[in-house]
Amino acid sequence: MPKEKEPSFEKALEELESIVQDMENNEPDLADLMEKYSRGVILSQKCMKSLERAEKAMDLMVKKENDKVQELELKIERD
């Protein structure tokens, strides 16, 4: 069986929002609730990993000066 392709960040977030909305607006039975919760945890972890990778990529800024490349740490204010 071929490995299922992971959804993009946007698709994962969209599915996670849909799950949350469905859980808030409906009264799923316990089995359905547990299945949705489990899928939501997986999607949430995937989104967090994507955001962490993006944040690490943003921590370095590349600057070209006098035909030399220089990496500078990008300071991002945090909450």
N, C-alpha and C positions, 0 to 999 in steps of 0.2 A: 504494500500500500504506500503510495507516494506521500511524502511529508507535506502537511498542510502549510501553505505560505502564511507567514505572520501578517496581520493587517498593519497598514500604515498607522502612524500616530493619530492622524485625523479620523480614520475609520474606527480605530480602537476607542477613541474618545467618544465618537458618535454612538457606537454600540453601548458603551458604558452609560452614557446619558440616557439612552433608550431604556436600558435595564432599570436604572434608578427611577425614571418616570413611570415605567410599568409597575414597579414595586410600590410606588407611592399612590398610584391611582387605582390599582386593582387589588383584589384580595386573593393572591395566588395560594394554592394549597401548599402544604409544607414541602413536599418533594420538589415542586416547581420553584418555590422560594429558595431552597437550598441549592438547586441547580443554577439559578440566576445569581445568587450570592457568590458561588464558586467561580462562575464565569466573570463576574464583576471584579473579584479579587485578582484574577489573572490579567484582565484588561488594565486594571489600575496599576499593577506592577509593571506591565509593559510600557504604559504611559510614563511612569516615573523614571524608568530606565532611559527612555528616549529623551526626556527632559534633562536628566543628569548628563547624558552624552552631549546634548546641545550646549549645556552650561559649560562643560569642560572645553568644548570647541571655542566658545566665546571668551574663555579666560585668556587666550593668547591673541594678540593683535599683531599682524605682520606689517612691518614698515620698511619700505625701500628707500634708502638714503645713500647718495653717492655710489650707486650701483652695488650696494651691499644690502642684504636682507637682515633686518633686525627684528627679533621677536620681543614684544613688550607685553607685560601682563595688563590685561584689561580689567580695570576696577569697576565692579558692578555693585551698586548699593543694594543691600539686602534689607528685607523688612525686619 
